[in-house]
Amino acid sequence: MNKSELGSALRALRQASGMEAKAVARSAAMSSSKLSKIENGSVMPSVVDVEQLLTALGVSEDIKAEYMSVARAVATEATAWRLYRRLGYHRKQEQIQAIESRTTLLRLFQPSLVPGLLQTPEYVQAVLGRKQLTEDQLTRAVGARLARQGILYESGRRLHFIITESVLRWRIVSPLVMAGQLDRLISVSRLPDVDLRIVPLSVRQTEFPSHSFSIKDDRMVTVETVHAELSVTDPRDVALYVEKFGRFTEIAVFGDSMRDMVEGIRDEFLTEQETG
C-alpha cells in the first residue's frame, strides 16, 4: 500500500467492519464529510486521523501498525535529489507544474535564490547549470522550468512570493544579467494576481530564514534541503509553515516601496557593469 491508496484502503476496512460511515466518523471525532473526503482520496489524512479511524474500527495491532507506517510516510516524505537526477530534472519540473496547475493559492518563501517561476532564462541556465547535467539534459530542464511560468498569467490563481533582500544581491550571475533579473521581478510584481514582497536586511527580524518552502493551498508544503525535497501533508505541520509565512509577510515591503528597493539594487549592478 502507498499513500495514494490509503484513503480507499481505509474505506475498505470500514466496509468490511460493517460499520456505518456516520458512526465511524463520530467515534473518530471527525465530521462525516471529512471521512468521505479521506475515503475518496480528496483529502490526505493526518497521522492522528488515521490512528483515530483505526481505533474506531477496532482493527488488530498488526493492521494498525501497517496503516500507521503508511500514514507517517505520507505526513512527511523525502525524495533524494539523486533520484530526480536519475529521472531527469525536466521530469521534476513537469511534476511541479502538474502540482501547481491544481493550486489556486501558492505561497513561496525563498531566502537564497530568485523563485523558479520568476527567473529569467539566463538565471535558470546558471542555476541548473551547476547540477552537472549534459547539454541535452540542461536544455530540457531549462525549457521545462520556463514552461511553468505560464501560471503567472492564468486567472483564478493567487501567487504570493516572499524573498529576502540577500536574494537580490546574491551573485549567481554577472552584474548585467542580475540587473535583467531584477527588472524581471519589477515587471512580474505588477501582474494582477502576483504579490511579491521582500524582507529587507535593515528591519528587525521576527523570524529566521532557515530554508525555502512552498505552500500549495493549505494541503501540502515542499521544502528543499541539501540532499532531498520534503513533502509535508500533515495539516498541523502545514499550519506551521502558513504561520511562518504570515510572520514574514508582516515585515516584508511590497508595492512601490518594494519596487524602489529592487530598482536601487539593479542600478548598483548596472553601475558596476559600466565601471568594471
C-alpha positions, 0 to 999 in steps of 0.5 A, a space after each residue: 500500500 502507498 499513500 495514494 491508496 490509503 484513503 480507499 484502503 481505509 474505506 475498505 476496512 470500514 466496509 468490511 467492519 460493517 460499520 456505518 460511515 456516520 458512526 465511524 466518523 463520530 467515534 473518530 471525532 471527525 465530521 462525516 464529510 471529512 471521512 468521505 473526503 479521506 475515503 475518496 482520496 480528496 483529502 490526505 489524512 493526518 497521522 492522528 486521523 488515521 490512528 483515530 479511524 483505526 481505533 474506531 474500527 477496532 482493527 488488530 495491532 498488526 493492521 494498525 501498525 501497517 496503516 500507521 507506517 503508511 500514514 507517517 510516510 505520507 505526513 512527511 516524505 523525502 525524495 533524494 535529489 539523486 533520484 530526480 537526477 536519475 529521472 531527469 530534472 525536466 521530469 521534476 519540473 513537469 511534476 511541479 507544474 502538474 502540482 501547481 496547475 491544481 493550486 489556486 493559492 501558492 505561497 513561496 518563501 525563498 531566502 537564497 535564490 530568485 523563485 523558479 517561476 520568476 527567473 529569467 532564462 539566463 538565471 535558470 541556465 546558471 542555476 541548473 547549470 551547476 547540477 552537472 547535467 549534459 547539454 541535452 539534459 540542461 536544455 530540457 530542464 531549462 525549457 521545462 522550468 520556463 514552461 511553468 511560468 505560464 501560471 503567472 498569467 492564468 486567472 483564478 490563481 493567487 501567487 504570493 512570493 516572499 524573498 529576502 533582500 540577500 536574494 537580490 544581491 546574491 551573485 549567481 550571475 554577472 552584474 548585467 544579467 542580475 540587473 535583467 533579473 531584477 527588472 524581471 521581478 519589477 515587471 512580474 510584481 505588477 501582474 494582477 494576481 502576483 504579490 511579491 514582497 521582500 524582507 529587507 536586511 535593515 528591519 528587525 527580524 521576527 523570524 529566521 530564514 532557515 530554508 525555502 518552502 512552498 505552500 500549495 493551498 493549505 494541503 501540502 508544503 515542499 521544502 528543499 534541503 541539501 540532499 532531498 525535497 520534503 513533502 509535508 501533508 500533515 495539516 498541523 505541520 502545514 499550519 506551521 509553515 502558513 504561520 511562518 509565512 504570515 510572520 514574514 509577510 508582516 515585515 516584508 515591503 511590497 508595492 512601490 516601496 518594494 519596487 524602489 528597493 529592487 530598482 536601487 539594487 539593479 542600478 548598483 549592478 548596472 553601475 558596476 557593469 559600466 565601471 568594471 
